[in-house]
Amino acid sequence: MSSAAPSQAELAVLKHLWSSGPQSAREVQDGIVAATGWSYSTTRTLLTRMTDKGLIARKDVHGLSVFEAQVEKVSLMGRMIREFAANVLEMDGPLPGTAFAGSKMFSEEEAEALSRLLESDEAEDAS
């Protein structure tokens, strides 16, 4: 998998798969079309590219291709937040993870894991 952050389009698909679990291309399309406005062919192309990058995996289940996120949400979000803090805000070192506790994207357990990740110096080495 590429160490580069996913694009906004890729992130939309990942967020959908994280919340919904493994899905067919049609299910992904149906789940994101309202937010993205993409055609089915655009979604299929993006799913193929994301599979090639290792962001998602494709499995054939009874003749149907099913896609599943291959990157862990908390780890990826932690890395993206650290990169933003370092590159945009010019901040180094531990970050206050509690700032993300109210996010609708994370369960309580995920928010706690993100806080631990961002507040530790070890996260610097992982990125």
C-alpha positions, 0 to 999 in steps of 0.5 A: 500500500502507498504511504501517501494519504488517500485522495478525497474521492478515495477517502469517501469510499473508505469512510463508506466501507468502514461504516457499512462493511464489505460491499459490492460495487453497486452497494458502494455506488448506492451508498455514496452517490448522494454525496459524490454524484458519481456515475457507476462507471466512475465508482467502478474505476475508483474501486479498481484503482484503490484495489491496485493501491492496496487501500481496499481488497476485492473478493469474489463471493458467489460470482459477485465482487465484494470490496472491503477496506484494507486500511485501518481507520484509526491508524490512517486518520491518525497518520493524516492528522499528524501529517496535517499538523506537521505540514500545515500547522507546523506542529511536532510532537504529541497532539491533543487527541481529545479534540476528535472525541466528538467526531461522528466518524469514530466510535467511543473506542476508536476515539480513545484509540486515536487519542492514545495514538496522537498523544504518544511520541511513538506515533511519530515513528509509525508515520 
